[in-house]
Amino acid sequence: MYSRDHTLSPLPSVLRHGLGAVTVLASISLVASLTLLVYLFGRLAVWYSRSRPQDPERTTGPAADAVAGLPRELGEQYFGPGHSSEDARERCRRHHRRAPNQALVLVLNVLLADVLQACAFFLNVVWLAEDRITDESPACFAQGWLISTGDLASAIFIATIAVHTYVSLVRGYTLSCRVFYGIISFLWLFVLLLSVLGVIISKNGAEYGGFYVRDVSWCWINYEYEAMRVYLHYIWMTILIVVGTVAYVLTFIHFYRADKAAREPHPPAKSADEGSNSSVLSPTSMATPS
């Protein structure tokens, strides 16, 4: 049967080296993701402040999407030729400021999820500094919660981008602002619910010494709640990976067939003169009446 100690101290040299490498990579990921998130959000804020409903010239034009941080060419590629996400945002523009590009909003959510993931593994610096991993530290609960939340949020928004790409490019359907932001809000609430549901059900692991506890190399869901690991995390991660993969495969098949059809040679259409000449010179027309 699995057994564990609530505290591992001192850290074995192999584990220290491993945690050090993970911490360095997490810090790089944290800086990169946070920098890009702040940059894109700043560009979006500047663009949003300049997008006034009463000033149509500022809400249209070739540079509008680029100001939001997404080139118009990418917007046209994402939403179809000639659209550049304008149709998807027209309903929002009637009574409010112009809505940002939906693809950019989804990327911002993925970056936020990546920041949570990076923060989770950057907390390994606490174990390196204290030369121990213990359930008693508040960092243990924080790391376990951030791992669950960051992993699931990252997977769910990557899958959402895949489905959104399929719906927009293949099906030609554009979501209204209300539906789009409603979906994003629901997804975040769903992620947060799953991350705290185990704590609520188990009363923070009262029976086994905690819900988010030391799990070998860092802190995560207590092994005694293995079933909760499955239906609160693993099963959803698997579903999201499958959904994202299927969406991208269907998108690839669609464009592969479209490209193949475009490359196939088509027989030239006969003109009216050629059709009339062929009928005049045909054996039937040249036959001598008996």
Short mmCIF file of the C-alpha atoms (twelve columns), coordinates in Angstrom:
data_MODEL
# 
_entry.id   MODEL 
# 
loop_
_atom_site.group_PDB 
_atom_site.id 
_atom_site.type_symbol 
_atom_site.label_atom_id 
_atom_site.label_alt_id 
_atom_site.label_comp_id 
_atom_site.label_asym_id 
_atom_site.label_seq_id 
_atom_site.Cartn_x 
_atom_site.Cartn_y 
_atom_site.Cartn_z 
_atom_site.pdbx_PDB_model_num 
ATOM 1   C CA . MET A 1   0.000   0.000  0.000   1 
ATOM 2   C CA . TYR A 2   1.176   3.525  -0.782  1 
ATOM 3   C CA . SER A 3   2.533   5.441  2.191   1 
ATOM 4   C CA . ARG A 4   4.216   8.793  2.449   1 
ATOM 5   C CA . ASP A 5   5.781   11.160 4.923   1 
ATOM 6   C CA . HIS A 6   4.203   14.546 5.492   1 
ATOM 7   C CA . THR A 7   7.665   16.109 5.314   1 
ATOM 8   C CA . LEU A 8   10.700  15.219 3.254   1 
ATOM 9   C CA . SER A 9   13.808  16.745 4.822   1 
ATOM 10  C CA . PRO A 10  16.561  17.126 3.837   1 
ATOM 11  C CA . LEU A 11  16.104  16.925 0.086   1 
ATOM 12  C CA . PRO A 12  18.121  14.201 -1.679  1 
ATOM 13  C CA . SER A 13  20.768  15.597 -4.013  1 
ATOM 14  C CA . VAL A 14  19.093  14.059 -7.067  1 
ATOM 15  C CA . LEU A 15  15.787  15.693 -6.151  1 
ATOM 16  C CA . ARG A 16  17.485  19.029 -5.510  1 
ATOM 17  C CA . HIS A 17  19.046  18.991 -8.968  1 
ATOM 18  C CA . GLY A 18  15.733  18.026 -10.554 1 
ATOM 19  C CA . LEU A 19  13.785  20.697 -8.698  1 
ATOM 20  C CA . GLY A 20  16.445  23.239 -9.620  1 
ATOM 21  C CA . ALA A 21  16.051  22.473 -13.317 1 
ATOM 22  C CA . VAL A 22  12.257  22.620 -13.079 1 
ATOM 23  C CA . THR A 23  12.443  25.939 -11.220 1 
ATOM 24  C CA . VAL A 24  14.708  27.478 -13.862 1 
ATOM 25  C CA . LEU A 25  12.418  26.374 -16.687 1 
ATOM 26  C CA . ALA A 26  9.367   27.573 -14.752 1 
ATOM 27  C CA . SER A 27  10.951  30.980 -14.219 1 
ATOM 28  C CA . ILE A 28  11.687  31.297 -17.945 1 
ATOM 29  C CA . SER A 29  8.121   30.294 -18.764 1 
ATOM 30  C CA . LEU A 30  6.744   32.702 -16.174 1 
ATOM 31  C CA . VAL A 31  8.730   35.669 -17.477 1 
ATOM 32  C CA . ALA A 32  7.969   34.899 -21.129 1 
ATOM 33  C CA . SER A 33  4.241   34.249 -20.612 1 
ATOM 34  C CA . LEU A 34  3.752   37.207 -18.278 1 
ATOM 35  C CA . THR A 35  5.664   39.571 -20.562 1 
ATOM 36  C CA . LEU A 36  3.655   38.553 -23.613 1 
ATOM 37  C CA . LEU A 37  0.403   38.703 -21.633 1 
ATOM 38  C CA . VAL A 38  1.122   42.220 -20.369 1 
ATOM 39  C CA . TYR A 39  2.254   43.370 -23.823 1 
ATOM 40  C CA . LEU A 40  -0.816  42.054 -25.646 1 
ATOM 41  C CA . PHE A 41  -3.168  43.243 -22.928 1 
ATOM 42  C CA . GLY A 42  -1.553  46.679 -23.050 1 
ATOM 43  C CA . ARG A 43  -1.920  46.855 -26.825 1 
ATOM 44  C CA . LEU A 44  -5.521  45.752 -26.456 1 
ATOM 45  C CA . ALA A 45  -6.200  48.397 -23.787 1 
ATOM 46  C CA . VAL A 46  -4.716  51.156 -25.966 1 
ATOM 47  C CA . TRP A 47  -6.729  50.001 -28.956 1 
ATOM 48  C CA . TYR A 48  -9.895  49.746 -26.858 1 
ATOM 49  C CA . SER A 49  -9.490  53.272 -25.497 1 
ATOM 50  C CA . ARG A 50  -9.243  54.597 -29.057 1 
ATOM 51  C CA . SER A 51  -12.246 52.637 -30.331 1 
ATOM 52  C CA . ARG A 52  -15.151 54.993 -29.806 1 
ATOM 53  C CA . PRO A 53  -18.645 54.116 -31.036 1 
ATOM 54  C CA . GLN A 54  -19.190 57.641 -32.373 1 
ATOM 55  C CA . ASP A 55  -15.954 57.592 -34.375 1 
ATOM 56  C CA . PRO A 56  -16.437 55.015 -37.163 1 
ATOM 57  C CA . GLU A 57  -13.135 55.891 -38.795 1 
ATOM 58  C CA . ARG A 58  -11.281 54.612 -35.754 1 
ATOM 59  C CA . THR A 59  -13.232 51.383 -35.642 1 
ATOM 60  C CA . THR A 60  -12.650 50.574 -39.277 1 
ATOM 61  C CA . GLY A 61  -9.769  50.673 -41.660 1 
ATOM 62  C CA . PRO A 62  -6.783  48.523 -42.538 1 
ATOM 63  C CA . ALA A 63  -4.896  49.197 -39.304 1 
ATOM 64  C CA . ALA A 64  -7.701  48.457 -36.849 1 
ATOM 65  C CA . ASP A 65  -6.880  44.818 -36.225 1 
ATOM 66  C CA . ALA A 66  -3.160  45.523 -36.126 1 
ATOM 67  C CA . VAL A 67  -3.654  48.036 -33.326 1 
ATOM 68  C CA . ALA A 68  -5.269  45.281 -31.304 1 
ATOM 69  C CA . GLY A 69  -2.129  43.233 -31.675 1 
ATOM 70  C CA . LEU A 70  -3.391  40.956 -34.434 1 
ATOM 71  C CA . PRO A 71  -2.558  41.726 -38.087 1 
ATOM 72  C CA . ARG A 72  -5.490  42.064 -40.457 1 
ATOM 73  C CA . GLU A 73  -4.061  39.285 -42.642 1 
ATOM 74  C CA . LEU A 74  -4.307  36.861 -39.726 1 
ATOM 75  C CA . GLY A 75  -7.814  38.055 -38.968 1 
ATOM 76  C CA . GLU A 76  -8.870  37.427 -42.545 1 
ATOM 77  C CA . GLN A 77  -7.209  34.025 -42.501 1 
ATOM 78  C CA . TYR A 78  -8.927  33.161 -39.226 1 
ATOM 79  C CA . PHE A 79  -12.399 34.443 -40.050 1 
ATOM 80  C CA . GLY A 80  -12.405 34.042 -43.832 1 
ATOM 81  C CA . PRO A 81  -11.559 36.303 -46.777 1 
ATOM 82  C CA . GLY A 82  -13.091 39.742 -46.566 1 
ATOM 83  C CA . HIS A 83  -14.378 39.344 -43.021 1 
ATOM 84  C CA . SER A 84  -11.431 39.958 -40.704 1 
ATOM 85  C CA . SER A 85  -13.767 39.259 -37.755 1 
ATOM 86  C CA . GLU A 86  -15.927 42.295 -38.568 1 
ATOM 87  C CA . ASP A 87  -19.121 40.271 -38.897 1 
ATOM 88  C CA . ALA A 88  -18.527 38.601 -35.540 1 
ATOM 89  C CA . ARG A 89  -18.141 41.959 -33.846 1 
ATOM 90  C CA . GLU A 90  -20.819 43.998 -35.639 1 
ATOM 91  C CA . ARG A 91  -23.526 43.253 -33.081 1 
ATOM 92  C CA . CYS A 92  -21.281 44.386 -30.236 1 
ATOM 93  C CA . ARG A 93  -20.417 47.622 -32.002 1 
ATOM 94  C CA . ARG A 94  -24.013 48.800 -32.260 1 
ATOM 95  C CA . HIS A 95  -24.324 49.792 -28.612 1 
ATOM 96  C CA . HIS A 96  -20.835 49.412 -27.180 1 
ATOM 97  C CA . ARG A 97  -17.241 49.933 -28.100 1 
ATOM 98  C CA . ARG A 98  -15.857 47.730 -30.797 1 
ATOM 99  C CA . ALA A 99  -15.189 44.168 -29.638 1 
ATOM 100 C CA . PRO A 100 -11.639 42.799 -29.863 1 
ATOM 101 C CA . ASN A 101 -10.642 39.936 -32.104 1 
ATOM 102 C CA . GLN A 102 -11.895 36.661 -30.636 1 
ATOM 103 C CA . ALA A 103 -8.705  34.809 -31.539 1 
ATOM 104 C CA . LEU A 104 -6.649  37.335 -29.591 1 
ATOM 105 C CA . VAL A 105 -8.919  37.022 -26.541 1 
ATOM 106 C CA . LEU A 106 -8.480  33.240 -26.545 1 
ATOM 107 C CA . VAL A 107 -4.703  33.619 -26.783 1 
ATOM 108 C CA . LEU A 108 -4.778  35.935 -23.756 1 
ATOM 109 C CA . ASN A 109 -6.646  33.278 -21.788 1 
ATOM 110 C CA . VAL A 110 -4.095  30.632 -22.751 1 
ATOM 111 C CA . LEU A 111 -1.288  32.933 -21.610 1 
ATOM 112 C CA . LEU A 112 -3.042  33.512 -18.291 1 
ATOM 113 C CA . ALA A 113 -3.320  29.748 -17.813 1 
ATOM 114 C CA . ASP A 114 0.373   29.377 -18.668 1 
ATOM 115 C CA . VAL A 115 1.232   31.984 -16.027 1 
ATOM 116 C CA . LEU A 116 -0.660  29.934 -13.426 1 
ATOM 117 C CA . GLN A 117 1.217   26.803 -14.487 1 
ATOM 118 C CA . ALA A 118 4.568   28.562 -14.319 1 
ATOM 119 C CA . CYS A 119 3.772   29.987 -10.876 1 
ATOM 120 C CA . ALA A 120 2.948   26.498 -9.638  1 
ATOM 121 C CA . PHE A 121 6.318   25.029 -10.541 1 
ATOM 122 C CA . PHE A 122 8.223   28.191 -9.662  1 
ATOM 123 C CA . LEU A 123 7.102   27.563 -6.070  1 
ATOM 124 C CA . ASN A 124 9.673   24.769 -6.014  1 
ATOM 125 C CA . VAL A 125 12.074  27.543 -5.060  1 
ATOM 126 C CA . VAL A 126 10.491  27.391 -1.589  1 
ATOM 127 C CA . TRP A 127 11.476  23.734 -1.204  1 
ATOM 128 C CA . LEU A 128 14.987  24.468 -2.396  1 
ATOM 129 C CA . ALA A 129 15.346  27.370 0.028   1 
ATOM 130 C CA . GLU A 130 13.994  25.398 3.003   1 
ATOM 131 C CA . ASP A 131 15.653  22.124 1.955   1 
ATOM 132 C CA . ARG A 132 12.392  20.286 2.548   1 
ATOM 133 C CA . ILE A 133 8.936   19.600 1.108   1 
ATOM 134 C CA . THR A 134 6.230   19.671 3.755   1 
ATOM 135 C CA . ASP A 135 2.441   19.686 3.990   1 
ATOM 136 C CA . GLU A 136 2.670   22.272 6.752   1 
ATOM 137 C CA . SER A 137 3.811   25.052 4.430   1 
ATOM 138 C CA . PRO A 138 1.115   27.258 2.847   1 
ATOM 139 C CA . ALA A 139 3.178   26.976 -0.338  1 
ATOM 140 C CA . CYS A 140 2.208   23.297 -0.536  1 
ATOM 141 C CA . PHE A 141 -1.518  24.017 -0.775  1 
ATOM 142 C CA . ALA A 142 -0.854  26.897 -3.175  1 
ATOM 143 C CA . GLN A 143 1.303   24.730 -5.435  1 
ATOM 144 C CA . GLY A 144 -1.223  21.917 -5.541  1 
ATOM 145 C CA . TRP A 145 -4.077  24.274 -6.341  1 
ATOM 146 C CA . LEU A 146 -2.090  26.131 -9.008  1 
ATOM 147 C CA . ILE A 147 -1.057  22.883 -10.703 1 
ATOM 148 C CA . SER A 148 -4.651  21.662 -10.897 1 
ATOM 149 C CA . THR A 149 -5.981  25.030 -12.040 1 
ATOM 150 C CA . GLY A 150 -3.183  25.865 -14.480 1 
ATOM 151 C CA . ASP A 151 -3.049  22.459 -16.164 1 
ATOM 152 C CA . LEU A 152 -6.797  22.276 -16.685 1 
ATOM 153 C CA . ALA A 153 -7.152  25.914 -17.767 1 
ATOM 154 C CA . SER A 154 -4.337  25.580 -20.295 1 
ATOM 155 C CA . ALA A 155 -5.817  22.401 -21.764 1 
ATOM 156 C CA . ILE A 156 -9.345  23.769 -21.882 1 
ATOM 157 C CA . PHE A 157 -8.432  26.975 -23.716 1 
ATOM 158 C CA . ILE A 158 -6.122  25.211 -26.155 1 
ATOM 159 C CA . ALA A 159 -9.038  22.920 -26.989 1 
ATOM 160 C CA . THR A 160 -11.313 25.961 -27.226 1 
ATOM 161 C CA . ILE A 161 -8.993  27.561 -29.775 1 
ATOM 162 C CA . ALA A 162 -9.091  24.346 -31.815 1 
ATOM 163 C CA . VAL A 163 -12.895 24.185 -31.743 1 
ATOM 164 C CA . HIS A 164 -13.198 27.912 -32.461 1 
ATOM 165 C CA . THR A 165 -10.883 27.519 -35.450 1 
ATOM 166 C CA . TYR A 166 -12.988 24.650 -36.804 1 
ATOM 167 C CA . VAL A 167 -16.277 26.475 -36.271 1 
ATOM 168 C CA . SER A 168 -14.995 29.726 -37.809 1 
ATOM 169 C CA . LEU A 169 -13.012 28.415 -40.763 1 
ATOM 170 C CA . VAL A 170 -14.790 25.198 -41.687 1 
ATOM 171 C CA . ARG A 171 -18.374 25.899 -40.694 1 
ATOM 172 C CA . GLY A 172 -18.213 29.626 -41.371 1 
ATOM 173 C CA . TYR A 173 -20.044 30.433 -38.146 1 
ATOM 174 C CA . THR A 174 -19.212 33.505 -36.076 1 
ATOM 175 C CA . LEU A 175 -20.106 33.748 -32.399 1 
ATOM 176 C CA . SER A 176 -21.796 36.832 -31.045 1 
ATOM 177 C CA . CYS A 177 -19.987 38.745 -28.315 1 
ATOM 178 C CA . ARG A 178 -22.480 37.717 -25.664 1 
ATOM 179 C CA . VAL A 179 -22.132 34.026 -26.466 1 
ATOM 180 C CA . PHE A 180 -18.348 34.226 -26.826 1 
ATOM 181 C CA . TYR A 181 -17.700 35.923 -23.498 1 
ATOM 182 C CA . GLY A 182 -20.351 33.791 -21.847 1 
ATOM 183 C CA . ILE A 183 -18.435 30.680 -22.928 1 
ATOM 184 C CA . ILE A 184 -15.145 32.071 -21.602 1 
ATOM 185 C CA . SER A 185 -16.737 32.944 -18.251 1 
ATOM 186 C CA . PHE A 186 -18.288 29.492 -18.014 1 
ATOM 187 C CA . LEU A 187 -14.964 27.785 -18.774 1 
ATOM 188 C CA . TRP A 188 -13.125 29.703 -16.042 1 
ATOM 189 C CA . LEU A 189 -15.901 28.987 -13.548 1 
ATOM 190 C CA . PHE A 190 -15.723 25.320 -14.521 1 
ATOM 191 C CA . VAL A 191 -11.950 25.236 -13.994 1 
ATOM 192 C CA . LEU A 192 -12.195 26.961 -10.615 1 
ATOM 193 C CA . LEU A 193 -15.032 24.667 -9.556  1 
ATOM 194 C CA . LEU A 194 -13.029 21.522 -10.290 1 
ATOM 195 C CA . SER A 195 -9.997  22.910 -8.435  1 
ATOM 196 C CA . VAL A 196 -11.963 23.512 -5.217  1 
ATOM 197 C CA . LEU A 197 -14.558 20.748 -5.495  1 
ATOM 198 C CA . GLY A 198 -12.201 18.148 -4.066  1 
ATOM 199 C CA . VAL A 199 -11.365 20.439 -1.152  1 
ATOM 200 C CA . ILE A 200 -15.067 20.905 -0.434  1 
ATOM 201 C CA . ILE A 201 -15.984 17.220 -0.753  1 
ATOM 202 C CA . SER A 202 -13.088 15.985 1.390   1 
ATOM 203 C CA . LYS A 203 -13.280 18.917 3.835   1 
ATOM 204 C CA . ASN A 204 -9.736  19.764 2.796   1 
ATOM 205 C CA . GLY A 205 -8.615  16.169 3.239   1 
ATOM 206 C CA . ALA A 206 -9.571  16.013 6.910   1 
ATOM 207 C CA . GLU A 207 -9.403  12.212 6.924   1 
ATOM 208 C CA . TYR A 208 -5.915  11.880 5.403   1 
ATOM 209 C CA . GLY A 209 -4.078  14.988 6.507   1 
ATOM 210 C CA . GLY A 210 -4.923  17.365 3.684   1 
ATOM 211 C CA . PHE A 211 -6.173  17.465 0.109   1 
ATOM 212 C CA . TYR A 212 -3.220  19.245 -1.525  1 
ATOM 213 C CA . VAL A 213 -0.177  17.642 0.093   1 
ATOM 214 C CA . ARG A 214 3.354   16.521 -0.714  1 
ATOM 215 C CA . ASP A 215 3.341   14.081 -3.600  1 
ATOM 216 C CA . VAL A 216 6.911   12.818 -4.027  1 
ATOM 217 C CA . SER A 217 8.617   15.759 -5.797  1 
ATOM 218 C CA . TRP A 218 6.124   18.564 -5.144  1 
ATOM 219 C CA . CYS A 219 2.608   19.095 -3.836  1 
ATOM 220 C CA . TRP A 220 -0.603  18.003 -5.491  1 
ATOM 221 C CA . ILE A 221 -3.792  16.043 -4.751  1 
ATOM 222 C CA . ASN A 222 -3.374  13.519 -1.941  1 
ATOM 223 C CA . TYR A 223 -2.840  9.992  -3.283  1 
ATOM 224 C CA . GLU A 224 -5.564  8.752  -0.915  1 
ATOM 225 C CA . TYR A 225 -8.027  10.622 -3.116  1 
ATOM 226 C CA . GLU A 226 -6.929  8.857  -6.279  1 
ATOM 227 C CA . ALA A 227 -10.513 8.651  -7.562  1 
ATOM 228 C CA . MET A 228 -10.779 12.431 -7.362  1 
ATOM 229 C CA . ARG A 229 -7.555  12.717 -9.334  1 
ATOM 230 C CA . VAL A 230 -9.297  10.809 -12.102 1 
ATOM 231 C CA . TYR A 231 -12.690 12.495 -12.294 1 
ATOM 232 C CA . LEU A 232 -11.547 15.983 -11.297 1 
ATOM 233 C CA . HIS A 233 -8.430  16.138 -13.473 1 
ATOM 234 C CA . TYR A 234 -7.241  13.213 -15.600 1 
ATOM 235 C CA . ILE A 235 -10.532 12.450 -17.326 1 
ATOM 236 C CA . TRP A 236 -11.061 16.095 -18.299 1 
ATOM 237 C CA . MET A 237 -7.508  16.461 -19.545 1 
ATOM 238 C CA . THR A 238 -7.996  13.387 -21.742 1 
ATOM 239 C CA . ILE A 239 -11.317 14.639 -23.110 1 
ATOM 240 C CA . LEU A 240 -9.848  18.052 -23.919 1 
ATOM 241 C CA . ILE A 241 -6.841  16.548 -25.696 1 
ATOM 242 C CA . VAL A 242 -9.144  14.356 -27.804 1 
ATOM 243 C CA . VAL A 243 -11.506 17.243 -28.612 1 
ATOM 244 C CA . GLY A 244 -8.659  19.544 -29.644 1 
ATOM 245 C CA . THR A 245 -7.015  16.866 -31.760 1 
ATOM 246 C CA . VAL A 246 -10.259 15.958 -33.532 1 
ATOM 247 C CA . ALA A 247 -11.027 19.624 -34.251 1 
ATOM 248 C CA . TYR A 248 -7.606  20.224 -35.804 1 
ATOM 249 C CA . VAL A 249 -7.764  16.979 -37.810 1 
ATOM 250 C CA . LEU A 250 -11.179 17.917 -39.213 1 
ATOM 251 C CA . THR A 251 -9.881  21.391 -40.068 1 
ATOM 252 C CA . PHE A 252 -6.847  19.907 -41.812 1 
ATOM 253 C CA . ILE A 253 -8.986  17.459 -43.794 1 
ATOM 254 C CA . HIS A 254 -11.298 20.267 -44.885 1 
ATOM 255 C CA . PHE A 255 -8.499  22.462 -46.217 1 
ATOM 256 C CA . TYR A 256 -6.622  19.507 -47.690 1 
ATOM 257 C CA . ARG A 257 -9.676  18.567 -49.738 1 
ATOM 258 C CA . ALA A 258 -10.282 22.176 -50.717 1 
ATOM 259 C CA . ASP A 259 -6.671  22.594 -51.813 1 
ATOM 260 C CA . LYS A 260 -6.750  19.314 -53.711 1 
ATOM 261 C CA . ALA A 261 -9.937  20.326 -55.504 1 
ATOM 262 C CA . ALA A 262 -8.426  23.687 -56.419 1 
ATOM 263 C CA . ARG A 263 -5.329  22.029 -57.903 1 
ATOM 264 C CA . GLU A 264 -7.241  19.573 -60.079 1 
ATOM 265 C CA . PRO A 265 -7.363  20.670 -63.758 1 
ATOM 266 C CA . HIS A 266 -10.808 21.579 -64.999 1 
ATOM 267 C CA . PRO A 267 -11.805 21.051 -68.673 1 
ATOM 268 C CA . PRO A 268 -12.223 24.399 -70.438 1 
ATOM 269 C CA . ALA A 269 -15.797 25.392 -71.035 1 
ATOM 270 C CA . LYS A 270 -16.872 25.432 -74.673 1 
ATOM 271 C CA . SER A 271 -17.904 28.763 -76.116 1 
ATOM 272 C CA . ALA A 272 -21.200 29.308 -77.879 1 
ATOM 273 C CA . ASP A 273 -19.513 29.564 -81.297 1 
ATOM 274 C CA . GLU A 274 -17.691 26.277 -80.802 1 
ATOM 275 C CA . GLY A 275 -20.912 24.625 -79.786 1 
ATOM 276 C CA . SER A 276 -22.760 25.892 -82.847 1 
ATOM 277 C CA . ASN A 277 -19.910 24.943 -85.207 1 
ATOM 278 C CA . SER A 278 -19.701 21.446 -83.798 1 
ATOM 279 C CA . SER A 279 -23.401 20.993 -84.280 1 
ATOM 280 C CA . VAL A 280 -23.212 22.269 -87.872 1 
ATOM 281 C CA . LEU A 281 -20.271 20.051 -88.782 1 
ATOM 282 C CA . SER A 282 -21.510 16.979 -86.979 1 
ATOM 283 C CA . PRO A 283 -22.230 13.859 -89.028 1 
ATOM 284 C CA . THR A 284 -25.881 14.166 -88.220 1 
ATOM 285 C CA . SER A 285 -26.150 17.656 -89.618 1 
ATOM 286 C CA . MET A 286 -24.128 16.743 -92.731 1 
ATOM 287 C CA . ALA A 287 -26.141 13.656 -93.569 1 
ATOM 288 C CA . THR A 288 -28.012 13.832 -96.909 1 
ATOM 289 C CA . PRO A 289 -31.721 13.447 -96.463 1 
ATOM 290 C CA . SER A 290 -33.049 10.337 -98.137 1 
# 
